[in-house]
Amino acid sequence: RSSYSCCYFVLPCCFFDFHGKYSRRQSKKTQYREYLDFVAQVGFVCGFHVEEDCLRIPSTKRVSFIGKSRTYPPAEHALIDNQITQFINSRWTCAVATCDRRVGFKHKDHCDHLCEEVGSEPPEDETGTAGTIWMPGFQPREKVEQIRNCASLPRDFVDEVVLNVANLLLNAAPQKSSPDIQGGNTNTWNQGESLSLREVAEHLNKETLKKLKSECGGLQTLLKNNHQVFEVLNGRVHIRDWRKEKPLSKTKPEVKRRLSAEAFKTRLCWFFIHHPDGCSLPSEACPYAHGTEELR
């Protein structure tokens, strides 16, 4: 609806309609194929010759649509725009009927037919005219998307949670100690116990859990973000033993090896500062700095 000369490219991904989640109507097709047909239908309704292409990208959602030319002359633009308005209103009917099947709407089974209304019209003051309100109740995405992967949490809060969880694992009984084989030393380095995420959460206070629940992935995401300290496998939390980490193979791509070398000792070693036995690796072998004088 931008202009007659407008072209478009779209790569459909999540299954959404104009107003909310897309509601399936055909069981003989996969959900992805049915949704692709719906997106193509939108292009046809808007008067485009819709072309379909499969992109060469590493994704399961690779089918795209391109609209480069119109199916009607410029003189019929107002007529097509009215057709678009009717289509949007029909999708509004679908959205309402999906929320409450008892209101008296009925649907045709095929996605290439518009939904048929029996008992109600969209409110007069909400349908608007072409080019104003496109969909009643539509709420666009916020201009600034909120980051919810624990990356925006206060640093002192994250450090406190990391220290609390690490102490919990170190003090858990029975302790798991592993031999310190560096230089033939027979001393042991306390690797602590492994606990389930649920057990760890039970030892955190309510305020901490409340703040973590507002983040995507919560506690697990925070612990995985702190890769230096923790290893999370199959829902269990372990303290990472860097002696067991495989060195970056020479067969790895040059780019990966160069990036790893550039990141060497750019952060302080958590174990050197906080672990009761210090770091399990000598300074020259640890990828993190043993003291501020080693920071790069």
TAGI-V350095 format. One record per residue. N is the residue number from 0. SS is DSSP state (@ for helix, = for strand, . for the rest). Layout:
N;SS + N;SS
//
This chain:
0;. + 1;. + 2;. + 3;. + 4;. + 5;. + 6;. + 7;= + 8;= + 9;= + 10;. + 11;. + 12;. + 13;. + 14;. + 15;= + 16;. + 17;. + 18;. + 19;. + 20;= + 21;. + 22;. + 23;. + 24;. + 25;. + 26;. + 27;. + 28;. + 29;. + 30;@ + 31;@ + 32;@ + 33;@ + 34;@ + 35;@ + 36;@ + 37;@ + 38;@ + 39;@ + 40;@ + 41;@ + 42;@ + 43;@ + 44;@ + 45;. + 46;. + 47;= + 48;= + 49;= + 50;= + 51;= + 52;= + 53;= + 54;. + 55;. + 56;. + 57;. + 58;. + 59;. + 60;. + 61;. + 62;= + 63;= + 64;= + 65;= + 66;= + 67;= + 68;= + 69;= + 70;. + 71;. + 72;. + 73;@ + 74;@ + 75;@ + 76;@ + 77;@ + 78;@ + 79;@ + 80;@ + 81;@ + 82;@ + 83;@ + 84;@ + 85;@ + 86;@ + 87;@ + 88;@ + 89;@ + 90;@ + 91;@ + 92;@ + 93;@ + 94;@ + 95;@ + 96;@ + 97;@ + 98;@ + 99;. + 100;@ + 101;@ + 102;@ + 103;. + 104;. + 105;= + 106;. + 107;. + 108;. + 109;. + 110;. + 111;. + 112;. + 113;. + 114;. + 115;= + 116;. + 117;. + 118;. + 119;. + 120;. + 121;. + 122;. + 123;@ + 124;@ + 125;@ + 126;@ + 127;. + 128;. + 129;. + 130;. + 131;. + 132;. + 133;. + 134;. + 135;. + 136;. + 137;. + 138;. + 139;. + 140;. + 141;. + 142;. + 143;. + 144;. + 145;. + 146;. + 147;. + 148;. + 149;. + 150;. + 151;. + 152;. + 153;. + 154;@ + 155;@ + 156;@ + 157;@ + 158;@ + 159;@ + 160;@ + 161;@ + 162;@ + 163;@ + 164;@ + 165;@ + 166;@ + 167;@ + 168;@ + 169;@ + 170;@ + 171;. + 172;. + 173;. + 174;. + 175;. + 176;= + 177;= + 178;= + 179;. + 180;. + 181;@ + 182;@ + 183;@ + 184;. + 185;. + 186;. + 187;= + 188;= + 189;= + 190;. + 191;. + 192;. + 193;. + 194;= + 195;= + 196;@ + 197;@ + 198;@ + 199;@ + 200;@ + 201;@ + 202;. + 203;. + 204;. + 205;@ + 206;@ + 207;@ + 208;@ + 209;@ + 210;@ + 211;@ + 212;@ + 213;. + 214;. + 215;. + 216;. + 217;@ + 218;@ + 219;@ + 220;@ + 221;@ + 222;@ + 223;@ + 224;@ + 225;. + 226;. + 227;. + 228;. + 229;= + 230;= + 231;= + 232;= + 233;. + 234;. + 235;= + 236;= + 237;= + 238;= + 239;. + 240;. + 241;@ + 242;@ + 243;@ + 244;. + 245;. + 246;. + 247;. + 248;. + 249;. + 250;. + 251;. + 252;. + 253;@ + 254;@ + 255;@ + 256;@ + 257;@ + 258;@ + 259;@ + 260;@ + 261;@ + 262;. + 263;. + 264;. + 265;. + 266;. + 267;= + 268;. + 269;@ + 270;@ + 271;@ + 272;@ + 273;@ + 274;. + 275;. + 276;. + 277;. + 278;. + 279;. + 280;. + 281;. + 282;. + 283;. + 284;. + 285;. + 286;. + 287;. + 288;= + 289;. + 290;. + 291;@ + 292;@ + 293;@ + 294;. + 295;.
//
